[in-house]
Structure formats: C-alpha cells, structure tokens
Amino acid sequence: MKVVIHLTKEEEAKALPILLRHSPGMILPQHTYVLSEDALRVLRKSGIRFTELSREASAPSLEEVAGERV
C-alpha cells in the first residue's frame, strides 16, 4: 500500500538519507512523498515525524463485484 505524507523541512533533511537507502518512493513538490508502508515503518523507528495525507484505496475483490453491471 502506498501512502502520501508531508514532512517539514527539518524532518525531510533527516529522512532523505533513510529514504534513499530504503524506499523506491516518489518525491512530489513541497516536501510531499509517496512511500510504502515499509518505508514509513523505518521513518517511525528513526523518530522522524510526518503528516499522513492520503492512503491508496484498495480495489474491490472479484467476489465483491461479481454479478454487478459495470
């Protein structure tokens, strides 16, 4: 699952070395990142604070949509 987070400028400076080693995430403008759950765990363990903005929505399973007209 991918998560969109925002870091302060100070927290970003601490997080970048960690992210460059542990995450194939995406960097967006204004200190915003799209990261995996694993990368977030590493940031939390390192004491880096961030604000979670959004989580990837999970698609319904085939059983949930079977028989419905799309």
C-alpha positions in Angstrom: 0.0 0.0 0.0 1.3 3.5 -0.9 0.9 6.4 1.5 1.2 10.1 0.8 3.0 12.0 3.5 4.2 15.5 4.2 7.5 16.3 6.0 8.7 19.6 7.5 11.9 21.0 6.0 13.8 19.8 9.1 12.4 16.3 9.2 12.9 16.0 5.4 16.6 16.7 5.9 16.8 13.8 8.4 14.6 11.5 6.3 16.3 11.8 2.9 19.3 9.6 3.7 17.0 6.9 5.1 14.6 7.1 2.1 17.4 7.0 -0.4 18.5 3.7 1.1 15.2 2.0 1.8 12.4 3.2 -0.5 11.6 3.4 -4.1 9.1 6.1 -3.3 8.2 9.2 -5.2 9.1 12.8 -4.3 6.5 15.5 -5.0 6.7 19.3 -4.6 6.6 21.0 -1.2 8.1 18.2 0.9 5.5 15.6 -0.1 6.3 11.9 -0.7 4.5 8.8 -1.8 6.0 5.9 0.1 5.4 2.3 1.0 4.3 1.1 4.4 7.8 -0.4 4.9 9.4 3.0 4.4 7.0 4.6 6.9 8.0 2.0 9.5 11.6 2.8 9.0 10.9 6.5 9.4 8.9 5.9 12.6 11.7 3.8 14.0 14.1 6.6 13.3 12.0 9.1 15.1 11.1 11.1 12.1 7.7 12.9 12.3 5.4 13.3 9.3 1.8 14.0 8.5 -0.1 11.4 6.6 -2.1 13.0 3.8 -3.7 10.0 2.0 -3.6 6.2 1.6 -4.0 4.2 -1.5 -7.6 3.0 -1.9 -7.9 -0.8 -2.2 -9.8 -2.1 -5.2 -12.8 -4.4 -4.5 -12.2 -8.1 -4.9 -13.7 -10.1 -7.8 -16.2 -11.7 -5.4 -17.4 -8.2 -4.3 -18.2 -7.2 -7.9 -19.3 -10.5 -9.4 -22.7 -10.2 -11.0 -22.7 -6.4 -11.0 -23.1 -4.5 -14.2 -20.1 -2.2 -14.7 
